[in-house]
Every structure is written in C-alpha cells, then in structure tokens.
Amino acid sequence: MAQDSETDSPKRKRRGTSLMVWLLMAMLIAGLGGFGVTNYGTGVTAIGSVGGREIDVNQYARALQSEISAFGAQVGTQIGVQEALTLGLDGKVRQQLVTAAALDDEADRIGLSVGDARVAKELTSMPAFKGTSGNFDPETYSFTLERNNLTKAEFEATLRDDLARALLQGAVAGGFASPAPLTDTLYAYIAERRGLTLLALGEADLPAPLPEPADAELQAHYDANIAAFTKPEAKRITYAALLPETLAATMPVDEAELRKLYDERIDEFVKPERRLVERLVFATEDEAKTAKARIDAGEGFEAIVAERGLKLIDIDLGDVSQADLGAAAEPVFALTEPGVVGPLPSEFGPALFRMNGILAAQETSFDDVKTDLTLEYQQDAARRTIGDRLEAIDDALAGGATLEELAAEQKMELGTLDFSAQSDAKIAGYPAFREAAAAVQAGDFAEAVQLDDGGLVALRLDEIVPAAPIPFAETRDAVAESWRKEALRKALSARATTIKTEVEGGANLGSYGILSVTPEIARDGFIEKAPESLLPTVFKMAEGEIQVIETPDFVGLVRLDRIQAPASEGESAIALKGAITAQVEQALSQDAFALFSAGLASKAGITLNQSAIDAVHAQFQ
C-alpha cells in the first residue's frame, strides 16, 4: 500500500523526518566521516534482526557513536566506549534500533510505503544538503553521503523507511484525548493552594535550660550509638609530596621580574576614572532629539526604554572609561551627577547616554602589591621547578626507589595517613590524591600523580586498618555534642506536644513565639528553613488543624489556616488545564506506541548477534 507524500499531515511529516534528520546531523557534528564499519573478519553485516528486518552493523555503530557524543555534550566531557557500556548507552541504542526494525517489519508486512515524490521532497529540504545558495545542491548531497560512508541508494532507502515508519507511528499514537475527569482531578491537585502558620521552636523556647550530662549518661549514649563513634575501615597510606606552597618559600625573587610583572598587569593596578553608563541608540538623529526633549520635560528614561521594547540590562554598558566612549566621552564625563546627555554619536548610530554613577580613579602602587606579586611569583616558580623534577621522580620510581628514598633525594614531604572517605588531612583535599588513594591496591608500584595546583605526590598502600570504635576518652566532646543534640530534640518534641494540646484547648499560638505566616502556597512551594516534610503534611491536614512537625534538625508546629480551592475560570485556569491535557495526551500516546512496538517486536521475533555487537564495540577502542 503506497502512501503519497501529499496526503500526510504536517504533524506526521515532522515525525517522519525527525529520526533521519537527527541521525544525519549527529553524524556530521560528531565527525563520523569514514567510520568504515564494513567488515569484521567474519562477513557479518548485521547485529541482529526483528522479523525480516536486519539491523545493520554500520547503523548500530553510527547510532552508538551519536549517543556517546550526545551524552558527552550533556555532561560536559567526552566518554569512552567502556564508560558508555557501563552506563548502558549501548542497550539504549539497541532498543531504539529494535523498535525501528519492528516498525519497518510491520510496514513491510502490511505494504505501507511512501512514493518517490515524498522522498525527494524530504531529501531536498534537508539543511545538510543545501549549498551556498540555500537550495538543495547535488554535489553537497554526494559529498556528505561519501563522508559518512553511505551510498545514495542506502540513504534514500533508509529515508523511505523512516517516512513509512512515521506513518505507522502516527496511526498508532495519534488521536488520543485526555479524559475530562482525569484532567479535572490533576488540575484540582496541582492548582490547590493552602495558607498556613508555622511556629519553629528552639532551645530558648524551653521552660528550663538543658541539664549538664553526667559521665554515666555520656557513656550510655556512647554505647547506644557506637556506630557514630567508630572509625571506618581505612587504608594506611605512606606518601611523598612536593607542593608549590611548601616549595615557594625557598624560591629566590628577582625584583626586576616583579616590576616587569607589575607593568604587564598595570591595568589591574591603575584604573582611570570611570562612569556607570547606559546607551539608548536610535535610528535617526530626530528620533533621539525627540526622546531627549521628552526626558527634559520630565518623562522617565525607563519609560522610553520600555517603549522601545528593551530592558535596562539591554542598554547597560557597565563601568566605562573615556577611551571606551569615543566621541561621546567628553559630554558624558562632563557630568558631575547622574543625568542624560545626547544625542551623541556611537558606533550604532545617534544615542542618548545616561550616566548613573562616578567611579573614582584607582592607583595601587608597586609597593602596595609587592607582597602579593612576590607570593604569585614564587608559587609560579615552584610549579615550574616541580614540573622540571617530574622526569627525575618518574625515573627514580621506575628504578625501584622507595618513597622514603625519593623523599630524601628530592626533598619531598613524607607522611602517613589513614585514608577513608571521611579523611580531612590536607593532602586528602586534592581530588587527584583521593582518586589515587581510593584506587591503590597492595603491591602496586608507586607512581607520580600530578595535583591540580601543579604539585606532585606518590603514594603506597601499607595496610588496611579495620573499622574500630574510637575510645570514649578521645571522642568525649563529640559524644557530649551528640547527647545534647538528642536531648534538645526530645525536649523540643515534648514542648511542641504540650503547646499543641494547649492551643487545641483555646490558647493563642502566637503567645508561644514568633509566627511565620504563609498566606498561600502550592504543593511544590518552598518555605525557607522549613523541613521538606512540612508541605506534604500541610496538604493532608483539615482546615484549622494543628500538627507537630519533627525532623532530626527541626521541631515546630504548623496550623492550616485555610484551603483555597482552584479557580474554575480565568486565563490561568484555562492555560493550566490545557498544559495538563497536553501532557496526559502525550503520555497516553507514548504508552500506546511503546506497547504497540514492543508487541510487534515480540511477535516478529528478535535475534541479536553478540559477536557482531562486540566487534562494533571493538572498533571504538
């Protein structure tokens, strides 16, 4: 059954081309030209099949590369294939290709296709194939496909399948309507607002101060919470470190070099008088004069900016010097208080300039910054010195030198620490050290690790220190702090319960402390310094009800003052209901399509060739 392109709706048209355009553009952006996944030594050309449709190895390789590149762009760093496999990106790609193959197989079975005219129309409208004139260019088309190891027949067949698949998808996923009761229920849930009053309790709200704990109480608290006072399992690590801040003090200083550094950065230390300026550009001199006359007559500058469809941030030049303003500099800098001058020439045309503030000239002498420059100079010299020693340190370690020998020879700091996730030693503050310490195993050869400040460290695992309780005498202060925190929470909880009973008996909540009143808030609202459990509790309460809110770090009471039902009419109600309806219909559509495509794949039968899949992965190594 052929389906001509002219009969398709615009909505279906977009669906029909989305996958192919995405795939093509992803290939171009990722630079996949000549990927060359054409032979794996076994003659296998597919990683599997769904029914009568095969999933080509090239198709899988390109789709996987595109997914890896897209994920890397999303997280801000490119990842390798092993990381991609660990994250399950390969499984995601295969699932997408299986779904596509299932739809293609079904389209073949029922005879669904599109005509040549439709394929040609879609192909010639693709931006990737347009030349410098903005129109479809056959040479660009041929070159692009060649760069991506595709023939015209392959690409056009894939495009035809994509369009036919979109028709099938549109038939299955289109036409869903959100049930009115569901929309109304969701709207009522989302749009409901509640007003509340919150009383947060602290130690000052207790009728009496907390007593000082006896040693027996602290010992009992220690025993009952021994896990909190136990050192975790740790790695006892010996390290040799060479840090710029340690070495810097030994670096000689050349004052001539310091003065040269000062001169090179003179703009930081000597700043001319500046002005805080806004510039409003006009198309003609007459328009600018008219606007200036309105301002002189008392009309606000902001009103004219808004009239032009602009915001103040759009015209803000920040703090500028005379050199920054060109021909407009003299009139602007002649102002001794905030005001508007113009029209004056600018690079974009006649403009009005508003001066909002004067920044006095600043000059910091060499003597004033000499100490800071000296420190920077020495630290930079220390980093260079450490870099020069890197090869010698690597050679010494490769030659079997111990850390103790290395530290003595290279004048490095030698130290030992018990490393765990909770380690707060200075050296453990370096991410590179923490990563190396977490990875080191018994028997590993020490290697030089570069730190982010230019330093170096080499480390060795001496032994695993098992978890063990910290002796009570060593942690008594921490035990006392923990006991006090728990005692305070219990006392505040009891006080909150008492207040609740008294308020329910007729007492005024405001007589127990400072109240925080929130007249109206939604379920997803935010109240500063309140626990996350507050709003879920509030939206379960009856009007006028009072509840105790208690978490490890908060104790208080909340009273529900009023329940505001959602508006049944108005633009906001209509807009929110429309958004809910669209989301429900989209969810129904997606669910229906997912069930349909899964059913097709299951019925047609899925086969995957793990050897071919592994061969594709190997090509990325």
N, C-alpha and C positions, 0 to 999 in steps of 0.2 A: 504494500500500500504506500504509494508515494505521496508525499505531502509537500505542496509547493510553498515556497517561502512567502508569497504574497498573502497567504491566508493566516499567518501567525500573528498573534497579538504582540504589542510592544513588550509586555511583561515577559512573555515567553521568549521573545527574541533576546532580551538581556540574559536570561538564564542560559539560553542556548550557546551564547558565545563566552560566557564568563569563564568557564574552565579552560577553554583553549587560549583565550587572551591571557589569562593568569599564567598558564603554563609557559606560553611563549615569552612573555615579559620576564618571568622569573629566570628563564634560561638566558635571556640577554643580559639581565642585571648581574647574574651570577657568573657570567663569562664562561658558559659551558661549551663554547665552540670547540669542536674536535674532541669531545669527551671520548668518543671512539669505543664504546662498549659494544663491540660487534662479534667478538669471538672469545670463548672461554676455554678453548682447547678441547671441548667435548662436542661441539656442534650444537649445543643447546641454545635456543634463541628465545625461550620463554621461561619465566619463573613459575608459571602455573597457568591454570585456565579455570574458567567458570562456564560450564556447559560447553558450547562450541567456540567460545571466545578465549583466545590466548592473551596472557599479559606479557608483553614483550620486555626483554631484559633492558633494552635501551630506555623504554618508557619508565621502567622502575628506577633505573639509575638516575634519569633526569629528575623524576619526581622526588626521589630521596635527596638529591643534591639541592633542589629548590627548597625542600622542607628544612634541611640543615641550615641553609643560608638565611631563610626567613626566621628561624629560631635564634640564630646568632645575632641578627639585626634587632630582634626583640629584647634580648638580654644584654646587648651591648658588647658581646665578644664572640668571636667565631669558635666553634667547637669542632672536634674531630669525629670521625665515624664511630669510634668506640664509645665516646660520650653519647653520641646520638643513639646508639644501640642500647646503652644503659638507660637512657631516658625513654626508650620505647618509640622513638620517632619512626623507626623502620616499620614497626607494626601498624602505626597510624597510616603511613603511606600505603602499605599493602591493603589495609582495609578500604581505603579510598579507591584503590585500583580494582579491588574485588567488586565493590559496589558498582563502579563504572562498567566493568566487564559483564556483570549480571544484567544491567540495563541494556547494554549492547546486545547481549544474547537474546533477551526478550524482544527487543526491537527487530532482530533478525527473524525470530520465530513468528511474529505477527505481521511481518512485511512492512514495518514502519521505516520510512526514509525521507529524505528531502531531495528536491530537484537541483540540477546544476546551477540554475539561476540563483537559488538561495545561497548555495555555497560560494558562488562568485561574488555575490553582494556582500556577504560577511567578510570574505577574504580581502576584497579591495577596500573595505572600510577600516581595516586594522591599522592603527597608527604605526606599528613596527615596519610596515611595508610601504610607507609613504616617503616620497623623495623630497628634495628641497622645495619643489613647487607646492607641496602639501597634498598632492594627489598620489594615487597608487602608482608605484614605479616597478616595473617588471624586474629591472636589474637589482634593485634593493631587495625585492622578494627572493630572487635566486640567491643572492649573496647571503642573506640572513639564514635561509634554509641550509645552505652549504656550510656556513659557520657552525651550525648546530647539528651537523651530520644527519640531515633529513633530505629526502627527495620530495619533489612536488607531489608525486603520487601518494607518498606516505602521509604528508601533511594534509593534503586535501581529503584523503580517506578518513583521517582522524577528525578533521573538522566536520565532515559529513556525519560521522558517528556522534560527535558531540551535539550537533544540532538535533539529530533524531532522538538522542538521549534526553535532551531538554524538553522535547515534545512529550515524551513519555512521562518525565518527571512532572511537567506542568499538568498533565491529565490526572495524575495521582494526587499531587499536593495542592492543586488549586481548588477554589470554591468552598473552602471551609469558613463557617461563620461561628462566631463566639456565642454560646448560649446566653441569653439575657440574664437568667438567674445567676450564672457564674460571674458575668461581668459586674452585676449589681453587688454580689457578695464580696468580690475582690475590691470593688470601689469603696464599699462601706468600711471594709477592714483598713484600707490604705488611707482614706480621707478622714477618718475619725480623729478628733483632737481631744485632749484632756488637759484640764487645769489642775495644778497640784501645789501643795505647800510642803516644804521639806525642812526638817529640823535636824541638823548634824550635831552630834554630841562629841565632846572632847573631855579630857581629864578635868578641866575647870568646871564641868557640869556635874561632877560627882559631889555628893553631900559631904564627903570627907576624903582627904588625900589617901593614896595607897600606902599601906604599911611597908616598912622595910622587911625584906625576906630574911628568915633565919637560915643559917647554913644548911640545916636539915631540909628545909624547903627547896633550896637550890640543888642540893644533892638529889632529892627526889625528882625534881624537874629534869635534871641532867640524865638520870637513869631512865625516865619515861620517854625522853626524846633523844636517845643516844645516837640515832641516825644523823641528827642535825649537828652533832658534835664529833663526827667521825671523819677523819681524813680519807679522801677517796684513794683508790689504787693509783699509784704514780710511777713514773719512770724516773729512776735516778740517773741523771744525765751530767756528764762532765763536758764542759765546753771551753773553747778558746776563742775569744772575741777581740776584734780590732774595730773600735768605734770612733767615728770622726770627732765626737765631742771630747773623748778621752785624749786623742792624739793632738787635737787642735792646740791645746795649751803649749805644746812643745814646738810648734811651727814658728820659725822666725818671721818677723814682719818687716817689710820694706816700706817706709813711709812714702817714698816716691810713688810706689804702686798704689798705696791707699789714696794719695791725692789724685792719681790718674783715675781710680775707680770713682772718686767723688765727682770729678769733672765729667766722666762718661754718664753719670746719673744726675747731672745738675738739675734736670727738670723736676726731679723728686724733691730737691732741697731748696731751689729758688723758684718761686711761683709769682708771676706778676699779678697785679690787681685784676680781679675778675668780677663778672656780673652774672646774676641768675636771670636768664633771658628766655622769652617766648617769641616766636616769629610766626605771624599770620600772613601768608602770601595771597595776593590777589591776581586776577587775570590781567587787569588793566590799572593804570595809574588813577583813573577817575573812580573806579570802584574802591580803591584804597583810600582816596581822599574823602569819599562819601562816608566810609566806615569811620574814619578819624573824626569827621565832623560830628557824627552821632555820639562818639565817645566823649568828645569835648562838650557836647550838650548834656552829658550826664548818663548816657546809656552804658550799661556794663560791658566790659570787654568780653566776659564769659558768654554773654547772650549772643554776641556777634560770632564768636567761635562756634557755638551750638547751632546757630542759623546756617552756618556753612557745612553742617553735618560732621563736625570734628569734635574731638575732646582735647582738653588741655594737654594731655600726655602726647597727643599727635603733633603739637606745635612746640613742645618744650625742647630747647637747645641745651639745657643744663647750665653748668657754670662755664663761661667762655671768657677768653682774653680779647684784647683789642685785635690781635692778629687773626682771631677766628672770625671776626665780623666783617672784614674787608671795608668797603665804602661806608657801611653803616656804623662803623666803630666809634667815630668821633661824636655823633649825636647821642648814641646810647651811653657812652662813658661820660658825657657831659652832664647826665642826670645825677643829682645828688640824693635823690629819694625815689622810691618806686613811681613809675609812670609809663605812659605810652608815647612813642615818637614815630614819625613817619608821615607819608610814605617815604621809604628809603630803598635803595637798590639792593637786590640779593641775587644769588645765582639762579633762583627760580622765578624771579620777577619782582615787581614792586611789593613791598611788605610793610606791615606795621610791626614794631618791636615793643614788647612790654618788658621793662626791667623790674624785677621783683626783689632784688637784694644785692648788696655790695659785699664782696669778699676781699678783705684787705690783702695786700701783697705779703708774702711769707718768704723769709730767707733763713735757712738753717745753715750755720757756718760749718766749716770743716771740723773745727774743734768740737762742736756740739755733737757731731755724729761719728767722731773718730773711734770711740769705743765700739759702737755697733759695727762700723766698717771693719775694724780690726777683727772682731769675732767672726764676721762673714768671711773675711779673707783667710783667716786661719782654718776655719772649717772647710772651705773650698780646697785649700792646700792639703788638708788632712785627707779629704776624699781622693784627691789625685795621688797622694802618697800611697794610700791603701790600694788604689787601682794598680799602681806600679808593682806592689808586692803580691798581687793575686797570682801571677805565674809562679813565683818562687814558693808560695804557700801550697799551690796545687802540686808542684813538683815534689815538695817535701812530703806531703801526704801520700802521693803516689809511690814514693820511695820507702814508705813504711814508717815514717816518723810518728811518734805518739803525740797526743795533744800536749802532754807535758813538755816534750822536747820542742814542739812547734812554738808553744807559748814562750819558752825561754829564748829560742833563736830569733823570733820575730817581735819580741816584746809585746806579746798579746796578753790580755786579761784572762786568767784561768779561773774557772769557777765550777761549782756543782749545785744543782738544784733538783728537787723532786717535782717533776713536771706532771701536771694534770690540767684539765680544762679550767680549773679554778686558780691556776698559778698566776700570781701577780708580781713576780720578780721583774726587774727592769728589762732584762734580756727577753723575757717571755712576752713583752709588749710588742715585739716585732712580729708581724704576721708571717714572714718567711721563716723565722725561728720556730714559731708554733707549728707551722706546717711540717717542717723537717723533724721536729721533736715528736710529733704525732705519728710520723711515718717510720722513724728509725726502729730497727729491729736488732736483736742481739747478734753480734758477729758482723754487722755492717761496717764497711770501711768508711772512715770519716772523710767527708768532702767539704770543700769551702762553699758556704752559702752566702750569697750577696743579700744585704739588707737594703731596705728602701731608702735609707739615708746615706748610702754609699759605704756602709760598714761591711765587715765580713765576720762570719762565725763558722766554726767547725765543731761538731758535737759527736758524742759517743754514748751509747746506752750501757750503763754499768750493771744495773739490775732492776727488777720490778719490785717495787715496795708495795706490799699488800695493804689493803684498807685496814685502818685501825682506829679505835676511839682515841680522841685527844684527851690526855689526862685532865681530870677535873680542875686541878690546880692551875693548869696552863690556860684553860678556857673559862675560868670562873667569871670574868667580866662579860663574856658573850652569853653565858648561862644566865647571869643576872638580867641582862638586857632582854633575853628571850622570855624569862619568867615574868618580867614587868609588862612586856607587851601582851602576854596571855592574860595576866591578872587584870590589866586595864580593859581588855576586850570583854572579859567576863563581867567586870564591874559595870561597864557601859551598857552591856546587854541587859543586866538586871535593872539598871536605871531606866533604860528605854521601856522595858516591860511595865515598870511602875508608872511612868508617865503616860503610857497608853491607857492603862486602867483608869488613871485619874482623869484624863481627857474624856474618855468614854463616859465617865461619871459626871461630866459637866464642867471640868476645869478648862481654862483657856490655854491652848497650845503655845501661844506667844509668851506666856509667863515663864516658860522653861528655857528660853534662849532666843537667839536671833533667827528669824524665819527667812527662808528663801522661797519666794513665790514665783511660780511659773504659770502665767495665765492660760497659756495654750501651747501644746506640744504634740507632735506626731510620734508614732511608734519608733521611727528611726531618728528621732531628735537627739540632742546632746545637751546635758546639763553638766557644767564644769564642776569637777571634784566629786561628782556623784558616781556610785558604782554602776557597772553595766547592768546589774540585776534590777535597778530601780524602775526603768520604764516597762520592762516585761511584767513586773509586779503591779505597777500602776494600771496597766491596761487589763488586768484581771480583777480589779477592785470595783466595788459598788460605790456610787456617789456618796460622799460623806464618811466613808470608811477610813480608818487609820491603821497603818501597819508598821511593824518594826522592820527596818532594813539592816541586815547584818552581814558583813563580809569580813575577811581577816584584817582589812585595813579601814573599815568604815562601820560605824554604828549610828543609826539615826531613826527618825520616824517620818513617814510620809502620810499626808492626808489628801485624798482625792476630793477636790473642791467641786468639779463639775465635769460632765461628759458632754462634749459638743458633737452632735450628730453631723454627718457630712451634708453639705449643701446639695439640694436636689436639682437646682437650676443654676444658670450662670455660665459664663465663658470658661471659668476654671474647671467646673464640674464636667462640662462637655469635653474639654480638652483631655482631662484625666481619664474619663470613660473611653474616649477614643484611643488613647495610648494603651489602656488595658485591653481593649478589644483587639487592637492590632497585635499585641504580644500573645494573647490567647490564640488567635487565629494562626499566627506564625508557629507557635508551639504545636498546635494540632496538625498543621501542615507538615512540620518536620517529623513529628512522631509517625504520621501516616506513611511518609516517604521512607523512613527508616525501617518500619515494619514491612513495607512492600518490597524494598530492595533486599532485605535480609531473607524474606520468603523466597524471592526469585533465586538468590544465590544458593539457598539450601535445596531448593527443588532442582535446580540445574546441576548442582554438584560442584564442589570446589576442590581443586587439586593444586598443591604447591610443591615446587621442586627446591628442596632446601639446598642442594648442591649449587644450583644456579643462583639462588639468593646469596649464598656465601661467596660465590665468585664475583658477584656485583660488589659486595662489601669489600672484597679484597682489592678491587680496582681503586678504592678510595685511599688505600694505605700509602 
